């Protein structure tokens, strides 16, 4: 990117009255330099089958270009028009809940030949209109694309073909998936039933993996079409989202971000998060780390909130803090969904920069200061490079496997809860990290590798992690790691399976803990924080040392946390679910052993420190305060310039970060 992009999604088609020029002037006043258009309005562009009208697109493109505002055009394929469903009801996805019904967005079968025919036609017609327009800098493919649990006959036939290619024979399939159980054995491919009702976790997990592959194929297919038209200097992206818990939370169950992002020039994401007193910056950081790690390069935030709901309307200064938090994680663009608040339909109260009166307001006025600072500081902050010593390995396959086999039938805790338990504590300790995946090759680039709940893993993957440790790396494994192979088949060896030797520990039994603590407070936390819950493995060290033991009359002979020197490296194994305070202490121990504990780790949340190297080769430090209390820090960096104020900062000089404020240091 040549500059930091500051943008909004803009829908001229949604406006209650004509105000394009008014909007453009307000955007310019706010420093908005890019808008995203077109991805939500297929029925406007093609009101009837084969009747095309791009008037709204063209008028916005022309007006934005005249005003010097750049445009990202979205392919409008995620919300199908009424005429298509009326003429071809089969385009609606059939899911586990039955036949699809029209009304919501993202209800189509992304494998339907009829849908794909019309999708290709609208993409080509749109590209013919926009690809040569000088305002267009890039394209967004579809919108928050997933497989939408499409599971109908068409998909089942493709899945059988996929199984044939993967396993060759039904005998191999039956053996690998254990289909003899409850007479699920398949003796001929033509007898293969729909897997919608399967009780076999291996088969069900394989179908989920196959469905994620459908997303990869669909997005790549669209990219190939757009590439036929796009100019050399125009990028192609996609706005991936995350597991949704009322906000962006964890690894997306229905998309493999790492494989799905491959055909794109740059990864884009949508990140939504709590604000007001609940603003921590963790979701901003986690989403950014995932996006950046997909290609080990900068990324675009194509959607984040301005006001949204009443409980997300930011306190004064929080909009600024949020925007620069994205940049601190490596974002080259921050854009709001959306410019204006719409006046009816489903997202009426998902408010934009402008409220329903479409007039300036305190949030908009704060955005003006962001736009001005983005413009002024862009040469210093655009294309920041980050180099992290810590990585967390995440796995879509393990996420799915643990959906089939959760900790127990009573808990709602899942894979992402454990990922976030670890990530959140690293974040609070000011340890930046990459998010990597099973296909990541250069594990040796990291001093500390954290492997949460790698429940589903091939021998090959575990061999690579073992080799990483043996060659001098430090690894942290949690419970449920190494338990099954890549097809969710439980290993017949002593657990934790293929990593037993490198961890120097084994177990045969696991239980649901009740009133279990760690003996003698080994991590020096408060009594109520010393408990374990939900899941515990009864660990028996072989070569490992016991770092913590269970305090319980029945389970007191078993280890809870172990550490093992293995050739040149060290492996920590955590056998139970612990409190956030315990996890923080365990991580501190490993960080110090791996040589990652430095002066910045003496500060912790709510003062968050982010680092990067700018295009001039100078180190940039963001000091971010997520609280109502001023935070003070003695500069450990030597000579620096605070970029917002221009103040010169000396070594050991006291710096105060105001409530919900931030400083940006350029180290000289």
N, C-alpha and C positions, 0 to 999 in steps of 0.2 A: 504494500500500500504506500502511496505517496504521502498520505496524510491520515490522521485519525478521522474516521467517519462518525458523524453524529446524526442520527436519523430517526424517522418515524415511519410507521405504516400509514398510508394515506389512501382513503377510499372516497374519491369524488362522487361515486355512485351512491354513497350512503348519506350524503349531505341533505339536510332538510330544505335548503334553499341555495341559490347560486352564491358562492363566496370563494371561488378558486383564487382570485387575485388577493383577496384579504388573507386567506390562509398562507399563501406564498410570502406575503410581506411579513406576516407574523413569524413564519419559519425563518426567514432571513434575519429578522430581529433577534431570534433565539440562537442563531448560529447553526441551524439545521442545514447540513450540506448534502444529504441524501434522503430519498424516500423510496419505499417499497410499495409497488402497486400490482394490481391485476390478479393476484393468486386466488382471490376469494369470489370472483364474480363471473363464472362461466356462463350463467344464464343471461347476463347482460351482453356478453360478447357473442353469444350464439342463442338468441331468444327462441328460435325454432330450428329444427334439424336442417342443417345446411344453410341457414341464414345467418350471416355474420355482420356484426356491427362493433367496430373498435373505436367509435367516436370518442368515448370517454378516455380510453387509453391515449389516443393521439393528442387530444387537447391537453391532457395533463403533461405528457412528454414535451410538447411544444412550450407550454407555459413554464415548466421547470427548467428547461434548457435556456430559455430567455432570461430566467432569474439566476442562472448559474448553479442550480441545484441538480445533482446527479440522481440517477434512477436505477434501481434494481427491479427487474420485471420478473414476476412469478408466473409459473405455468399454472393455469387455473383448474387443475385436475382432481383436487381433493374434495370438491363439493359438486355433485352431478346435478344437471338441470332436470326439471320435471318432465319435459318432453321425452327425454331419454328413457326414464323409468316407465313412462306410460307406454312407449313403443316397445321397450325391451326390459321387462321386469327382471329378467335373468341377470342383469348387471348388478343387482343388489347381492351383497354377500350373504350366503347361508352360513350361520354360525352354530355353535353348540346350543344357542337359545332358539334356533329354528330359522325360518325364512326372514330375510331382511324387510324392514319397513321404511318407507321414505319419510324424511323429515330432518334428521340430523345430518351433519357432514360426515365424511369418511365412513360411508355405509356400503361402498362398492366392493366388488370382488376384483382385486387388482390383477387377477389372472384371466378374467373374462375376455374372450376375443372380441366381443361386441364393445365392451367398455374400452379396451385398448385401441380399437379402430377409431372411435370417436375422440379418445384422448389424443391420439397421434394427430388427428385432423385439426383439433383446436390448437395444439402446440405449433404445428406448421403454419397455420393461418396467422397466429399471433406473431411468430418469429418473422414471417414475411413482412409484417407491419413494423416491427420494432428493432430488428437486428442492426439496421444501418443508421438508426437515429443517434445523433451525437450525444444525447443525454444519457444513454444507457451504458452503464459500466459493468453490469453483470446480471446473472439470472439465478433465481431461486427455483429449484425443482420441487414441485408439489408443496406440501406443507405438513410438518410434523408426521411424516409418513410412517405407517406401521402396517401390519398385515390385517388388522381389524378382525382377527380370528376367522378369516375366511376358511371354511371347512367343507364346502359342498362337494358335489359329485366330481366336478371338474378338478378340484384341488386333490381329492382322494385318488383320482386316476393318476395325477402327476406324482403323488407321494408314492404310489406303488412302483411307478417307473424309477423313482429315486432310490427306493429300497432295492430294486433289482440291480441297479448300477452299483450300489454300495456293497451289497452282500452277495450278489451272484445267485445264490440258491435259497430256497425257503428253509432248507436244513440249517444253513449257516445263520439265517435270521432267527430261527427258533432257538438255536443253541445260545446265541449271543444275548437274546432278550428274555430267555426263560419262558417261552410261550407255552410250554407243556403245562404250566400251572393253570388250573381251573379249565383245562381243555381249550386253551386259546391257541393251540398249535395250528399253524397254517401249512397245509400240505400241497397247495397249488396256488400260484400267484392270483389266478382268477377267483380264488375263494377268499381273498383278503377283504375283510369287512372294513367299513368306515371306522376310523380310530377315534371318532368323537366320544364314544362311550367306553373307551378302553380303561381297564383298571391296572394295566401294566405300565409301571413308571418308565421303564426303558423305552417302550414304544411311544408312550405319550411325550417323553422328553425329546425323542428323535423327531416327532412330528412338529414340536415347537421349534426345534432347530431348523427343520425344513421350512417352516413358515417364515422364520427370520431370513432364510435364503431367498424367499419370494420377494421380500422387501429389497434386498440387494439387487435382484434381477430387475425389478420394476424401476428402481432409481437409475440404475445403469442404462436401462433402455431409454429413459427420458433424456439422460445426459447425451447419449449418442445422437438423438434427434437434434437437440439444441446445438451440438457441436457442428452440425452441418451448416448452421447459419451464423453462429456467433463470430464476431471479429476477434482477431488475435489478442487484443488488449482487454477483452471482456471475460470476466471470471464466471464460473458456475459453482453454486453452493447449494446447501440444503439446511433447513433449520430443524435439527434434531432436538427432541425433548427427552425428558427423564421420567423415571417412575414418579407417579403423581400421588401426593398425599395432601391435596389441597394446595400444594406448592411443589417445586422441583426437589426431589429427595435423593434418588439413587440411580443405580444402573437400570437402564430401560429394559424391561423383560422381553419386549416384543421386537427389539432391533439390536443387532450387534453393531454398535457405533463404529468399531474399528474396521470391520469388513465393508459395511455399508458406505463409509466415507471414502473408500478407495477411488471411485471415479471422479471425485470432485476436486477442483483446484484448491479450494479452501473450505474448511469445515465451519458451519454455522450452527448456532444453538439458540434455543429459547430458554431463558432462566427466569423463573418466578420464585419469590421468596417472601417470608414474613418480614414485616418492617415495624415501625414504631419501637416499643420496648423489646420486641422480639428480633430486631435486626442484629444479626451476628456477623454477616458476611460469609458464613460457611457455605451456603448454597451457591453463592456467587463464585466462591473459590472452587468448590467441588465441580460444578458444571464447567467452569473454565479449564480446570486441570484435565477433565475428560476430553474436552474439545481440542485443547492444545496437544494432548498426547496422541490423538488419532493420527496426526501427521508430523508431530514434533515441530510444529510451526504455529504462528499466530492464527487467530480465529476471529469470527464475526459473531457478535451478539445481535441476532436479527430481531429478537423480541425480548424485552424485559418490561417491568411495570413502571408506569408513571404514578397514577393514583390507584387504579384498580378498585378494590373493594374499600369499604369504610375503614376496615382494620388494616389496610395496606396504605392508606394515605400517609405519605411520609411526614415525619416531623421536620421542621426547618433544618436545613443543612444535610438531611439524609439523602436527598436526591443526588447531591454533589458527591457525598461519600460513596454511594452506590456506583455511580458512573465511573469514578476513578478506581474503585475496587475492581471493576471489570478490567480496566486498563492494566492494573497492577498484576493481574493473572495472565496477561498476554493478549487481551482483546485489542483488535485494531478498529473495531466498530462497536458502538453502543447505540441501539435503536429501540424505541418504545413501541409497544402495541397498546395504543395507537395514538395518532395525532389528536383525534376528537372523540368525545363520548357519543355513542349512537343513541338514538331516541326510542328505539323499540327493538324487539326480537330478543334472542337468547342472552346476548352479552351486553344488555343495556347498562348494567352497573359495573362492567369491567371498564372503568373509566380511563380515558387517555390523558394526554398533557392538558387538553382543554376539557373543562366540565361541560355540562349539557347546554349552558348558555353560550358556549363557544367564544368566551371573552378571556382576556388575560386574568390569571389567578396566581396565588403565591407559588404553586408548583411550577407553572409555566415561567414565572419570573426567575425562579431558581435555575430552571433549565437554560435561561439566557446566560447566566454566569458560567454554566458548564460549557456551552457552545463557545463562548469567548475564550475560556481557558484551553479548551481543546484546540482551537485555532492557533492560539499563541504558543502553546507548549508542544504542538504536534511534532516539530523537528526533533525535540528531545525525547518524545515518548512513543512515537509510532514504531512499529516493528521491533518492540523489545524482545530480546532473546533471554530465555531462562535455561539454566542448567542446574538440575536437581540431583542430589546424591541419594534420595530416598524414592522408592517406588512401591505402589500397592498393585498387586496383580488381581484383576477382577475377571470373572468368567461368567458369561451368559449361560453356559451349560451347567455350572454349579448352581446358579440362581434357579434355573428350571428344575434341576434335580432336587433342590431343597423345597421347591413348591410341592413336589410329589411326596417328599419325605421330610416334613417339617420337624422341628425339635420335639414337639408333642402336639396332641390334638387340641390343647387348651390355649396355647399361646398364639399371639398374632405376630410374634417376632419372626423375621425372615432374613434371608441372605443380606439384603441391603441394610438392615439394622446393624449387622455385624461390621459391614464395610464402613458405615457411617460412625459406629462406635470408635473404630480405629482412626478414621480420617479426621473426625472432629477433634480428637485429642491431639493429634499431630498439628492440626491447624492452631489450636489454642497454645501449643508450645512453640509456635512460629517456625515449624518445620515444613517447608514447601516440598511437594512431592509430585511425581508423575503418576498417572494411572495407566498401567500397561495391561496386556492381555496375553492369553496363552500363545499367540503367534509372535509375540515380541522376541527378537532373536538376541539382542545384545544385553543380556542380564548383567554382564560384567561392568556395564557403565554405571552401576549403582553400588553404593557402599552398604545399603540396607534394603533388603527386599522383604516386603510384608505380604503374607499369603493368607488371606482370610477365607476360611470355610471352602477350601478347594475340594469340594465333595466329589466332583466329577473331573477326572484327569487321566490322560493316557500315560502309559509307562514312559513314553518318550518325553513328555512334558516334565514329569517328575524327575527323570534322569537329568534333564537340563538344569533343574533347580538344585538337585543334589550336586552336580558338577560345579555349579556356581558357588556353593558353600565350600566344597572341597578345595576349590582354587583360591579361597580367601574371603569369600563374601559372608555377610551376616544376614541371616534370615529369621523371620518370626513366622511360625506356623500357628494357626489356631485349630481348635477342635474341628472335627469332621473333615479334615484335610486328608487326601489320599485314600478315602474310604472306598470309592468305586472307580471303575475304569471309565473310558470315554462313553460307554453305552450304559452307564448307571448299573453295572453289574458289580456287586460287592466282591472285593478281593478275598481270596481264600486264605491269604497269609495273615499273620498276626497284624493287628492294626498298630500304627497308622500306615499300613500297607507299604508302599514303595519308598516312603521316606523314613521308615523305622530306623534304619542304620544311621542316617545322617543326623537324626534327632536323638538317637541313643535312648529311646524310650519305646515302650509298647503297652498295649492294653487289650483286654478282652471284654470288659464290661463298661457300660455307661449307665447313668441313672439320672433321674430328675431330682435335683437337690432340694432338701427341705431343712431349713435352719442349719445351713452349712456355712462356715466361715473359713478363713485361712488361719492356720496356727501361728501364734506369736506375732501377729501383725507385721509380716515381713516387709510390707511396702509402706508402713507408717501412715496409714489413712485412719480416718475416724471409724469407730466401731461399726456404725451403721453402713459405712461404705466398704467394709471388709467382707461382706457376704458375696457368695456366688449364687446364681439363680438359673433356672430353666434347664440347663444342660451341664453335666460334668462327666468327664471320662476318668476312670480309675487307673491312673498312670503308674507303671512300674518301670523305673529307670533301669537301663542296662549299662550304658556307659555315661549317661548324663548325670549331672548333679541336680539335686532337688532344690529349686529356688523358692518354692512355696508348697505347703502341704495342707490337706484338708483338716479342719478341726471338727471332728465328728466321731462319736463312739464306734460306729461301724466302718467308716471310711478313712479313719485317721492314719492308716498305714500307707495310703496311696498319695502320690504326688499330684499337685494341681498345676504347677508350672515348673518346667525343667529347662536346663541349658546344657548344651553339649559342644565340646570342642571336637571338630571333625577335620582332620588334616590341617589345612591352613585357616579354616573358617569356623564359624560358630552358629549354632541353630538353637533358637528358643522355641519351646512348644508350650502353648497355653491350652490347657485341657478343659477349660470351663468358661462360662459366660460370667464376666465380672462387671463391677460398677465402672462408671466412667473414670472415677478417681483411681481405682486400681489399675485400669488400663493405662492411664496417664503415667503412673509410676513404673509399670512394666516397660512402657515405651521409653521412658527416660533412661532406664537401665540399659536397654539395647542401643539407644542413640549414643550414649557415652561410650559403650564398648565398641561401636562402629566408627567412632571418631567424628560424629556429626554434631555433638554438643559444643556450641560456641557461645560467644557473648550475647547474641540475639536471643538465645534460649533462656537467658536470665530474666527476660521479659515475657509476659504471657497475656492471653486474652483478659481484658478487652483491648489491649494495645497489640495490634497485629502488624507485623513487618513483612513486606513483600519486596523481592529483589528482581532486577533484570539488568541487562546490558543494552545500551542504546546504540544507534547507528554510528555514533562517534566513538564507540568502544569504551564509553564511560559507564560506571556502575550507577544504577538508579535504585534508591531505597524509598519505598512508600511506608509511612508510619500512619496507621489507620486506627482511629479511636471509636469503638462501637459501644459507647456508654455516655451517660450523663455527667460523668466525672472527668475533669481534666487528667491527662496522663503525662507523666514526666519521664524523660529518658536522658541519660548522659551519652552524648554521641561517641560511639566507639570507632568512627569511620575516618578520622583525620579531617583534612580540609574538605569542605563541601559547600555547595550553594543550594539554598532552599528555593526551589523554582517558582513557587507561588508568590513569594514575597521578594525574592532576589537577595535575601539576607545571606551573608557569609557565616558559615558555621565552623567553629574551631573544634579540634579534638577535645573530648571530655566536656564540651559545653552542654549545659542543661537546656533541653528543648521541651516545650510544653505543647501537647496536642489537645486542642480544645474539644469539648463535648461534641460528638458526632462530626468531628473534624479530621483533618489529615495534613501531613507535611510530605513534600516530595524533595528528596535530596539527590543532587548530582555530585558524586564523589569526584574530587579533582585529582 
